Amino acid sequence: MYHIIVPIDFSPESLKGLELALLFSRNIKSKIQMVYVQKKSMDYNPGSKEQEHRFAKDGFDKLKEKYSAGLGQDVKLGCIIKTGRIYREIVNQAESFNNSFIVVSTHGASGFEKFFIGSNAFKIISATSKPVIAIRGGQLPKKISRIILPLDISADTRQKLPFTAELAKNFNAEIHVITVTSLQAEDIVKKLTAFSNQVCDYLEKRKIKCVVDSLTGPDITELILTYSNMIKGDMISIMTEQVSDANFILGTAAQQILNKSSIPVLCVNPKELHV
């Protein structure tokens, strides 16, 4: 049983995350928990705080009524209103369950705090040890049939494999294992081939269809996105290349994929860089 944590600010953009979570709930045994976070401030007007709480409660009641019919079998749609720093409360909620992942829109806004989701999505992705599936907007996939799994020469590039494989198994999806590099040096090609063989062996043992390809070019991000568009991919699985500093800044490649991808992006933090 998975707990799917969905940050909500009730903007149409943030509801993309909820709709994506509903898609996963129809294929994975899970519970969905919507989370709204209020400000925590000594200067915050108590009347405004009560008003915001009512706003969130009424909003959740409407969402339950609207989306309950689209839930998977035996799936429950729950909610919680928390107070504190938005990204931290979302992360804490996800970390409180053994099996959980977060589904978040990278864009959103509310009347109480501008850019609730937009300004916190990257912080959420950076600060959690849980997988995060992010969606930028646009058309939601109707199903997950093709998952793109890029491999580079970094030591942690394969850490995203177990959760990606589990999703593929539940959706009966195929995984496109693509090695990406800007140089065709012999030692790099040899290392990438070894990684690719290991990943395919892992997938074949679990009876998951594997398609292998190799991409070379100066812009790794564009290589991945172009390939995704070409095969009509439904999700891209990446490591976040997280920079461990006080601002929770993601690596450049991860930010570019999250900002440009028209399909959901599964983000997994390297364990050794977990904040």
VMD Tcl script that draws the C-alpha trace (Angstrom):
set ca {
  {0.00 0.00 0.00}
  {1.46 3.34 -1.09}
  {0.56 6.72 0.34}
  {0.50 9.31 -2.45}
  {1.08 12.80 -1.07}
  {-0.31 15.64 -3.20}
  {0.38 19.32 -2.30}
  {-2.72 21.37 -3.10}
  {-3.33 25.13 -3.30}
  {-6.65 24.77 -5.20}
  {-5.39 26.52 -8.33}
  {-6.14 24.72 -11.63}
  {-2.40 24.17 -12.06}
  {-1.97 22.42 -8.72}
  {-4.95 20.14 -9.44}
  {-2.91 18.62 -12.28}
  {-0.94 16.89 -9.55}
  {-4.12 15.46 -8.03}
  {-5.38 14.24 -11.41}
  {-2.05 12.53 -12.03}
  {-2.22 10.90 -8.57}
  {-5.68 9.57 -9.50}
  {-4.16 7.93 -12.57}
  {-1.58 6.18 -10.40}
  {-4.24 5.13 -7.88}
  {-6.05 3.17 -10.59}
  {-2.96 1.01 -11.14}
  {-1.26 0.97 -7.74}
  {-2.79 -0.04 -4.42}
  {-2.68 3.28 -2.63}
  {-4.20 6.01 -0.52}
  {-4.15 9.62 -1.72}
  {-3.60 12.37 0.82}
  {-4.04 15.98 -0.26}
  {-2.00 18.47 1.81}
  {-2.57 22.18 2.25}
  {-0.07 24.18 4.34}
  {-0.92 27.46 6.10}
  {1.61 30.10 7.00}
  {3.22 30.05 10.42}
  {4.02 33.61 11.44}
  {3.90 35.68 14.63}
  {2.47 38.54 12.57}
  {-0.24 36.45 10.95}
  {-3.72 37.79 11.65}
  {-5.73 35.12 13.58}
  {-8.85 36.06 11.62}
  {-7.01 35.50 8.36}
  {-5.73 32.16 9.64}
  {-9.25 30.99 10.46}
  {-10.47 32.24 7.09}
  {-7.70 30.35 5.32}
  {-8.50 27.17 7.26}
  {-12.16 27.39 6.19}
  {-11.05 28.07 2.63}
  {-8.92 24.91 2.62}
  {-11.56 22.74 4.31}
  {-14.28 23.87 1.88}
  {-11.91 23.34 -1.02}
  {-11.10 19.79 0.08}
  {-14.80 18.95 0.48}
  {-15.43 20.07 -3.11}
  {-12.47 18.07 -4.43}
  {-13.61 14.91 -2.65}
  {-17.06 15.28 -4.14}
  {-15.66 15.93 -7.62}
  {-12.97 13.25 -7.79}
  {-14.23 10.37 -5.63}
  {-15.82 8.67 -8.63}
  {-12.44 8.56 -10.43}
  {-10.59 6.72 -7.66}
  {-9.18 3.25 -8.10}
  {-10.81 0.32 -6.35}
  {-10.57 0.55 -2.54}
  {-8.63 3.84 -2.84}
  {-9.48 6.61 -0.37}
  {-9.04 10.33 -0.95}
  {-7.98 12.01 2.28}
  {-6.77 15.47 3.23}
  {-4.85 17.30 5.91}
  {-4.30 20.99 6.70}
  {-0.91 21.76 8.23}
  {0.88 24.87 9.44}
  {4.52 25.70 8.85}
  {7.02 26.01 6.02}
  {5.31 24.64 2.95}
  {8.05 22.45 1.48}
  {9.06 21.11 4.90}
  {5.53 20.13 5.92}
  {4.97 18.35 2.61}
  {8.24 16.46 3.00}
  {7.49 15.57 6.64}
  {4.10 14.21 5.65}
  {5.63 11.98 3.00}
  {8.45 10.86 5.30}
  {5.94 9.78 7.97}
  {4.99 6.75 5.84}
  {7.25 3.83 4.95}
  {5.89 3.52 1.43}
  {5.06 6.88 -0.07}
  {5.78 9.17 -2.96}
  {4.84 12.76 -3.80}
  {2.97 13.98 -6.88}
  {3.31 17.72 -7.41}
  {2.62 20.37 -10.03}
  {5.60 22.63 -10.62}
  {3.25 25.58 -11.19}
  {0.41 26.94 -9.08}
  {-0.84 29.84 -7.01}
  {-3.48 30.62 -4.43}
  {-5.17 33.69 -3.05}
  {-3.38 33.34 0.28}
  {0.18 32.76 -0.86}
  {1.29 33.51 -4.37}
  {3.01 30.61 -6.08}
  {2.36 28.09 -3.30}
  {3.39 25.21 -5.54}
  {5.56 27.01 -8.07}
  {8.00 28.39 -5.51}
  {8.11 25.23 -3.41}
  {8.08 22.37 -5.91}
  {11.86 22.31 -6.43}
  {12.43 22.59 -2.68}
  {10.13 19.62 -2.11}
  {11.99 17.59 -4.73}
  {15.37 18.49 -3.25}
  {14.55 17.95 0.42}
  {12.93 14.51 0.38}
  {14.28 10.98 0.20}
  {10.98 9.89 -1.36}
  {10.36 9.70 -5.10}
  {8.60 12.76 -6.53}
  {6.56 12.75 -9.72}
  {6.33 16.30 -11.05}
  {4.10 17.64 -13.78}
  {4.56 21.05 -15.37}
  {1.14 21.36 -16.93}
  {-0.35 20.65 -20.29}
  {-2.04 17.38 -21.23}
  {-2.12 14.61 -18.65}
  {-1.28 11.12 -19.92}
  {-4.24 8.74 -20.07}
  {-1.96 5.86 -19.15}
  {1.72 5.13 -18.59}
  {2.88 2.93 -21.49}
  {6.43 4.15 -22.16}
  {8.91 5.33 -19.54}
  {12.21 6.91 -20.58}
  {15.09 6.04 -18.26}
  {18.28 7.93 -19.19}
  {21.65 6.63 -18.00}
  {24.81 8.69 -17.71}
  {28.24 7.83 -16.31}
  {27.51 9.02 -12.75}
  {27.65 6.42 -9.98}
  {24.11 7.16 -8.82}
  {22.39 7.06 -12.23}
  {20.90 3.60 -11.49}
  {19.36 4.50 -8.12}
  {16.12 5.48 -9.87}
  {15.71 1.99 -11.34}
  {13.85 0.07 -8.56}
  {10.96 2.53 -8.20}
  {10.78 3.11 -11.96}
  {10.59 -0.65 -12.51}
  {7.85 -0.98 -9.91}
  {5.74 1.65 -11.66}
  {6.34 -0.01 -15.04}
  {5.30 -3.37 -13.63}
  {2.03 -1.96 -12.29}
  {1.21 -0.19 -15.55}
  {2.52 -3.01 -17.77}
  {4.70 -0.33 -19.36}
  {7.90 -0.67 -21.33}
  {11.07 1.10 -20.21}
  {13.30 2.78 -22.77}
  {16.82 2.59 -21.39}
  {18.84 5.28 -23.15}
  {22.50 6.02 -22.59}
  {23.27 9.71 -23.03}
  {26.66 11.31 -23.47}
  {28.23 14.34 -25.10}
  {31.41 12.39 -25.97}
  {31.94 9.05 -27.71}
  {35.17 8.27 -25.87}
  {35.91 4.55 -25.61}
  {35.98 4.42 -21.80}
  {32.67 6.32 -21.54}
  {30.93 4.08 -24.09}
  {32.22 0.99 -22.29}
  {30.92 2.21 -18.92}
  {27.52 3.19 -20.32}
  {27.19 -0.17 -22.06}
  {27.89 -1.95 -18.78}
  {25.28 0.16 -16.95}
  {22.75 -0.48 -19.71}
  {23.33 -4.24 -19.59}
  {22.90 -4.28 -15.80}
  {19.64 -2.32 -16.00}
  {18.20 -4.51 -18.76}
  {19.12 -7.65 -16.86}
  {17.30 -6.26 -13.80}
  {14.21 -5.50 -15.90}
  {14.18 -8.80 -17.78}
  {14.27 -10.75 -14.51}
  {11.09 -8.90 -13.53}
  {9.48 -9.52 -16.93}
  {9.45 -5.81 -17.83}
  {9.88 -4.99 -21.50}
  {13.12 -3.13 -22.15}
  {14.05 -1.06 -25.22}
  {17.69 0.07 -25.49}
  {19.04 3.09 -27.34}
  {22.08 5.36 -27.30}
  {22.13 9.15 -27.73}
  {25.13 11.44 -28.26}
  {25.11 15.21 -28.54}
  {26.19 18.46 -26.89}
  {22.88 19.11 -25.08}
  {21.87 16.14 -22.90}
  {18.54 17.67 -21.90}
  {17.45 18.24 -25.48}
  {18.53 14.72 -26.42}
  {16.26 13.24 -23.75}
  {13.28 15.49 -24.51}
  {13.55 15.01 -28.28}
  {13.72 11.23 -27.85}
  {10.72 11.35 -25.50}
  {8.69 13.26 -28.07}
  {9.76 10.91 -30.84}
  {8.54 7.74 -29.10}
  {5.52 9.50 -27.52}
  {6.79 8.79 -24.01}
  {4.50 9.07 -20.97}
  {7.09 9.70 -18.23}
  {10.80 10.46 -17.82}
  {12.74 9.06 -14.86}
  {15.73 11.12 -13.67}
  {18.13 11.58 -10.80}
  {17.91 15.13 -9.52}
  {21.64 15.96 -9.49}
  {20.86 17.81 -6.31}
  {23.15 20.54 -5.00}
  {23.26 20.20 -1.21}
  {23.05 23.74 0.05}
  {20.71 25.85 2.17}
  {18.66 26.92 -0.85}
  {17.89 23.37 -2.01}
  {18.93 24.14 -5.57}
  {18.59 21.32 -8.07}
  {21.26 20.57 -10.63}
  {20.97 22.37 -13.97}
  {19.99 19.33 -16.05}
  {17.22 18.32 -13.64}
  {15.82 21.86 -13.59}
  {15.85 22.06 -17.39}
  {14.00 18.75 -17.80}
  {11.43 19.74 -15.17}
  {10.92 23.14 -16.80}
  {10.69 21.86 -20.38}
  {9.12 18.42 -20.21}
  {5.52 18.19 -21.39}
  {5.09 14.81 -19.64}
  {5.47 13.83 -15.96}
  {9.00 13.55 -14.60}
  {9.90 11.04 -11.89}
  {12.63 12.54 -9.68}
  {14.79 10.47 -7.33}
  {17.41 12.03 -5.09}
  {20.84 10.40 -4.85}
  {20.88 8.84 -1.39}
  {24.30 10.19 -0.50}
  {23.12 13.74 -1.29}
  {19.83 13.58 0.64}
  {19.33 16.79 2.63}
}
mol new
graphics top color blue
foreach p $ca { graphics top sphere $p radius 0.5 }
foreach p [lrange $ca 0 end-1] q [lrange $ca 1 end] { graphics top cylinder $p $q radius 0.2 }
display resetview
